[in-house]
Structures are given as structure tokens and as C-alpha cells.
């Protein structure tokens, strides 16, 4: 259980770092992104561990990464868009 928690924290931090590197202009401050990724991964590990039971380390870590990715995707703001006007208007 300790290995699952530690692994999920490290994966959540790595996913947060990758999201900040790729989408820095569309995410809020780092002090929001890192805890959101970490807590999302911990919750995902807990949820997956509860569903699968003990002894399924790869499945638990996969669930942690998926929930962390969903949590981080909720933080993404829309990018700048240009207004297009139709020719008829």
C-alpha cells in the first residue's frame, strides 16, 4: 500500500510537470497544478485499490494516472480564439 501511494504521488507530480511544460499558458499557477495532480493521483490509487484489491500494483498505478489526468484536464482554460464572421453578416 505504501508503494502504491508513493508511486501514485510520483506519477501525479510527473504528470503535473509534463502538463505545465506543454500547456503553461492555459493552466493556472504551479501552486495549484502540482497539488491537483498529486491529489488526483492519490484519489485514483485509492479508488482503483478499492475496486481491484491488493496485489494489483500496475492496475492501481494506471488508475492513479488516469484520474490525475482527468483532474488536470479540468484545470485547462480555453485558448484564445479569433472571432469569425460569416460573409452574410
FENWO-V199626 format. One record per residue. OMEGA is omega in whole degrees, -180 to 180 (none if undefined). Layout:
BEGIN
[[OMEGA] [OMEGA]]
END
This chain:
BEGIN
[[179] [179] [177] [-179] [180] [178] [180] [176] [180] [177] [177] [177] [179] [178] [176] [179] [179] [178] [178] [178] [-175] [-173] [-175] [-178] [-177] [180] [175] [-176] [-180] [-178] [175] [-173] [-178] [177] [179] [178] [-179] [180] [175] [179] [178] [178] [178] [178] [178] [-179] [-179] [178] [178] [-178] [-175] [-175] [-178] [178] [-179] [-176] [-180] [179] [179] [179] [176] [176] [178] [-180] [-179] [-180] [177] [178] [177] [179] [179] [179] [177] [180] [-175] [177] [178] [179] [179] [180] [175] [176] [177] [177] [179] [-178] [-178] [-176] [none]]
END
